[in-house]
Amino acid sequence: MTAHPDAGTIFDAAVAELRDTAFRADLVVREIPTPQGLAPFALALAADVRPDDDGDSVYGTGRFVLLHDPEAPAAWGGSWRTVIFAQAPLETEIGTDPLLADVTWAWLVDALDSRGAVYHSPSGTSTKTLSKGFGGLADEGDGAQIELRASWTPEGPFRPHVEAWAELVGMLAGLPPGSEGIAVIGARKAARD
């Protein structure tokens, strides 16, 4: 491994940029422990849409991880990598839409593009899940969920990347951009009695 004496300083500047990002009021973002072994430098954030007093959200949640490896792994195509996760519950009818997974990926790409985020080497999966409760969970009824896992190699400033992720988390939860203070649509809370 080659020594990169400025790598920590470069990463610290990126972290400062992300920590200085302002998020919409109905999205609570906090730092969480970083995954181990992915890169020499990492920052992880978690977001919850309109969490309750216990910090749980019935609307949607997400994770954002910024990785930095001065050795520039070949699979990344650079020394930086962004890894994200976003999920939200849906009305069952929405969950059966055959284009839902494609639309979810398109929302991520649109969010990145609308912020002017420069990136390459994107990859990911969009998964929709339908469920039905039985036995002790029968009262919860039918449900659906959408989940997106993605990664890409970011270039330039990092704030547009974290803003795009935050927008995606909100959109999956039914919050279009600029909708603060408007009721959430399309989200469903299962009965827990």
N, C-alpha and C positions, 0 to 999 in steps of 0.2 A: 504494500500500500504506500503510495506516494504521500509525503507530508504536504499539507495545504494550510500554511499558517494563517491565512486570512479567512478560511472557511467559516470559523465561528463568528467572526465579525460580520461577514456577509449574511450569514443566517440570522444573527441578532437584528440586523437592519430589516430583514424580511418580517421577522416576528413583530418588531415594533410597528411596522406598517399595518399588519393584520390586527394587532391590539388596538390600533387607533381607528379602526373601522366602526362606523356608526350603523346600527341595525334598526329595523323598524321596531316600534314599541311592543308589538304583539309577538315578537320572536325573541326568546331569551337565549342568549349565547354565552357559553362559559368554556374555559379551558378544562380539558380532561387529561388524564395520563395518556402518554403516547404509546402506540404499539411498539414493542421491542423488536430489534433485529432487522427492521426494514431499511434503515439508513442511519448514518452517524448523527444526523441532526433531524429532529422532527418536532412539530407542533400539532396538537390535536384540539379541535373545538367540537362542542356538542351544541345543538340547537333544539329547542322545543317550542312549538307554536301554542301560545296561550296556555301555559302550564297552570295546574291547580296549585293549591297551597303546599302540596307534597312534592311539587316539581314535576309531576307527571302530566303528559299531554294526551288527550284523546283525539287531537286533531292531526298531529304529525311530528316527526322528529328527524334529526339528521346528524351526520358526523362529517367533519372536514379535517383532513390531515395533509399538512405540507411537509414533504420530505426533501432533504438535501444530502446528496452524496457527491463530494468533489471528484470522485473517481468516474462519474458519469456512466452509470451502467448502460450497456448497449440496449437493453430492452426499453429504457427510458428515452434514449436519444438526447440526453442532456443530463445536467447535474441536479435538476429539480423534478419533482413529481407531486401531483396533487391526487389524492384519493378521497372520494366522497361516498356517502351513503345518505339516502333520504327515503322515508317511508311515511305512508299515511293510510288510514282506514277510508273506505269508500262505501257508498251505497251499493248494494249488490248489483243493481241494474247497470251501474257504471263499470263495475268490475268485470262484467261479461262482454264489454265492448271489445271486439277483436282488434281494434287499432290502439287500444289503451297503452300497450308497451311502446309502440312506435311514437305516440304522442308524447309520452313521458321523456323519451330520449330527445325528441325535437325540442321540448321545453328547456332541457339543459343546454342544448346547442344554441337556441335562441337567447337564453339568458347570458351565456358567454359572449355571443356576438353583440348583443345590445349594450354590453358594458365595454366593448372594445378589448376584451381579454384575448391576448395572443397566446396560442397554444398549438401543439401538434401531438401526434401519436395517441389520439383518444381511444379508449376501449371501455366496455362496460356491459352490464346486463340490466334489463328491465323485467321484473317479475311481478305478475299479478296472481293473487291467491284468493280462491273462494273457499269459504268454510261454512259448515253447518254444525250446530251444537246438538249433542245427544246426551241422554241420561241427566246428570246433574247440571250440564251446560245447555240443556235443551231450551231453557228460557232465553238464552242469548240469541237464539235464532240464527238466521243466515248472516254472513258477513263477507266483506271483500277488503283486500289491501293491495296497494301498489308499492313496490320497492325498487329503487334504482341504486345500483352500485356502479361507479365509474372512476376512471383515472385518466389523466392526461399530463403532458409535459408543458408546464406554464413558462412563458417568457415575459419579460418586461415587468411592470409593476404587478404585485400579487393581490392588491385590494380588489380589482375587478373580478378575480377568480372567486374570492370568498363572498363577494356581493352576489355573483351569479348563483353560487350554491345556496345562499340564504333566500334568494328569490325562488329558486326551485323548491326548497322546503316549503315555503309559503304557498306556492302555486299547487303543490300536491295536496296541501291541506285545504285548498279551496279559496285561498286568499290571492286574488290577482294583484299585480304591482300597484302600489298607491292606494290600497283599500283599507288602510288602518282605520279602526273604529267601525267597520262594517261587519255585520254578522257573517260567520263562516258558513259557506254553502257546501253541500256534498259530503260533509263529514258526519260520522255516525258514532254515537256512544252506545256500546252494548250494555244491556241491563246487567247489573252485578249483584242482584238481590238473591 
